Amino acid sequence: MPTPRADIIPNSLAYENTPLVAPQGFREYDARWLFEKEINLLGIQALGMGLGTLIHELGVKPEIAVGHDYRSYSTSIKQALITGLMTAGVKVHDIGLALSPVAYFSQFALDVPCVAMVTASHNENGWTGVKMGANRPLTFGPDEMTRLKAIVLEGKGLARDGGGYAYVADMRDRYIADLTDRPKLGRKLKVVAACGNGTAGAFMPDVLKATGAEIIPLDCELDYTFPRYNPNPEDMHMLHALRDAVLEHKADVGLAFDGDGDRCGVVDNTGEEIFADKVGVMLARDLAKQHPNAKFVVDVKSTGLFLTDPVLQQLGATTDYWKTGHSYIKRRSHELGALVGFEKSGHYFFNTPIGRGYDDGCVAALAILDMLDRAPDKSMADLKNDLPKTWGSPTMSPHCPDDLKYGVVDKVVAHYTNLHAKGTPVMGQKIRDLVTVNGVRLTLEDGTWGLVRASSNKPGLVVVVESPASEANMRAMFEEIDGVLSQYPDVGDYDQKL
């Protein structure tokens, strides 16, 4: 194939004959582009050839499971990707319409090492992308993505013999059967399941019904125009619709699933959203009672309660804070043998004996229902209110160009590292701890903390703050960080602020 270019204009001769691949689509641990504007079908085919070439370089069996999410263009993108993979000498197992966790499950069900899931996840229509892996249950990290980017953009994809194709018609049924082979709940629960008209609507209600719970589906009909809101459990439109349905039906809990089903958001019985990191503490408490001295991994955006909660301390649980990103937390949980990995965005990674190590919104939902089942005298709100009180922010993202964001974060890291080394107070307190594995997370003496890091999948930074002391201290930490960021002209407007 011709070497991909980034400067091709749609509706032109070159667009029809040359791969269009924008370099910025290669992210830290997956790939994501605006379809037609940043990548065309020939570009997707070149991506498939590059991925197939990398699979051969890695020395794994050249077989791959490939699925696609529910968008008007995802089938054609998957077919172009498959053409490239087959050209590169890879045997493709096409599992059809799928969730990302269904694609990961199929690696085990079909005994193949590699996976490629065509999905834009929770992104708006117009976006597409691919989540990839060659060592189940892990997905690619920066090393693999950097090599893949070089192969594709330099036109180094190699054609080989040996490619093949097989269509797998029953993967949805096999996935559902695997998750529903379990005892019924002992407690009668009423659950609202919100899917935003995305792919999860074809899977989640059937799995949850098998628990014996009463399931109230909300926007579970497949409709790739997403007529009500984007399927994103961090989107307030989705959460407000879920809240209203929980209150209307007097449900015990509301569960929201994103576009490719690997995340789960939660609304309690009072209609209040519970951020996923707090849900993680609740689940960690429940699971640590069954697995003493359990080990957990959480991302640096998550609440400090994983370290300070007295219940987890009493149960001997330990927690490792690591880089934000589904690939990072998945890999870290696997390496440390953690029982579960948690991410504030709603990814949950359950390892043996609960899961297979990959992020699955449905497995997370089942764990939440099991937690309620084991606490028959407690509501979801009761379990939340049992946690020590903290005041925390949502995830906030000021705009910063992709080619500049890491440089800005390096300067912020250096700033707070210097203050820590000199013992200079922040908000009148000493910096108790700095975590710099992913941007900088500074924690003060009273436990108030703030995080600044570069977004992995869009041109922006990520800011999160929390305080166990007071709302005033939480807001003061935001003002502190915002004041530092305001010194850099490359940092723009926030998507949301306190």
C-alpha positions, 0 to 999 in steps of 0.5 A: 500500500502507499505510505499513509499521509496526514494532509489528504482532503476528503472528496479528492482523488488522493483520498480515494487512493491513499491512506489518510492517517493522522499521527495524533490518533495513536494514543498512549494505549489505544488509537482514536480518530475522527473518521473521514477527517483524520483517517479514511478506510484505506488508513484503517486498512493500513492500520490492520496491516501494521497491527498484523506486522507487529503481531508477527514481530511480537512472536505470538500466534498470528490469530486475532479476535475482532469485534465492533461497536454499534455505530453507523460506520463501525462495520465498514471500519472493521472490514477494512481493518480485517482486510489489512490484518489478513493481508499481513498473514493473520487469521481473523475471528470476526465476533460481530457486534460486541462490547470491548469485554466481549472481545476480551472474553473471546480471546479466552473462549477461542483460545487466541492471543490477540484482540482488536476491538473497533470502538470509539468507546464513549466518544461522540459520533464521528469518532472511531478507534481500536483497542488492541492486545496481544497478551491476554488479558492485557492491552497495548501500552506505550511501547506497543503503540509507539512501535505500531505508530512507526510501522503504520506511518512509515508504510512498513506493514508487510504482506504475508501468506497465511491470512484467513477469516472465520465468522463467529456467530454465537459469541454474544450467547457464549459471553452471556452464558458465562456471566449468568452461570452463577447463583441467583441473588437472595435479596429482591433488588430493583435495578435500573440499567441505562445504556444510552442506546449504545452497544451495551443495550444488547447485552447488559439487561439480559445478564442482569435479569439472570441474577433474579433482580427486577431490571428496568431498562433505560434507553437500551434500544440500539440506536446509533444516533444516540437520540437522548445523550451520549452513552457515557456514565460520566456525562451528567445528562445520562446520570440525570436521566438515570437518577430520574428513573431510579426515583420514579421506580423506587429502585435500589440502584441505577447502573449506567454503561458506556458505549463499549460496555467496559465502564459502569456508573452508579446512582444510589437509591436516593438518586445521588451519583456515587463517583466510581472511586467511592464505589471502589472503596465500597467494593473493596470493603466488601471483598476484603471481608472475603479475601483478608489482606487483599491487594488493590490497585487504583489510579492516581485520580482516585480518592485517598480513602483507599489508604486511610479508610479504617475498615480497609486498614483493619482488614489488612487491605493494601492499595497501590496508586498507579497511572490513569488509563485502562491499559495501565491499571489492567497491567499493574493489577496483573503484575502485582496479583491484585484482587481488583483494580479500580479507576475513577472513570468507572473501569473495574478490573477483577482478577481471579477468582472474580474475573479474568483481569480485563475491564468489564462493566457487566462484571462490575455491575454483578459485583455491586449487586452481590455487595448489596445481596451480602448487606440485606439490611443496608441500602446503596446510600447506607453503604456510601454513607458508611464511608468516611466523609470526603469532599471531592471534585469531578474530573475537570479538563482544561484544554491544552494541545496534544503536542504541548500538554506533556511539557506543561505537566513536566513544569507543574511536576517540577514546581511541586517537586521543588516546593516539596524538597524545600519544605515550602508550605502549600495552603499553609501546610507541608506537602506530606507526599508526592506521587509522580508516576503520572503527572503529580499528585500532591497530598498535604498534612490534613490529607487534602490532595490535588492531581494534575496530569495529561489526558491520554485520549484528548488535547487537555489536562486532567485536574482532580482535588479532594479533601477529608477535612472540609469542602473549603480545603477542597476548593482551596486546593483547586484554586492552588492548582488552577493558579499554577496552571493559569501561568501557562498560556497554552492551558485553556478553558475547562470543560467543567469547573468547581 
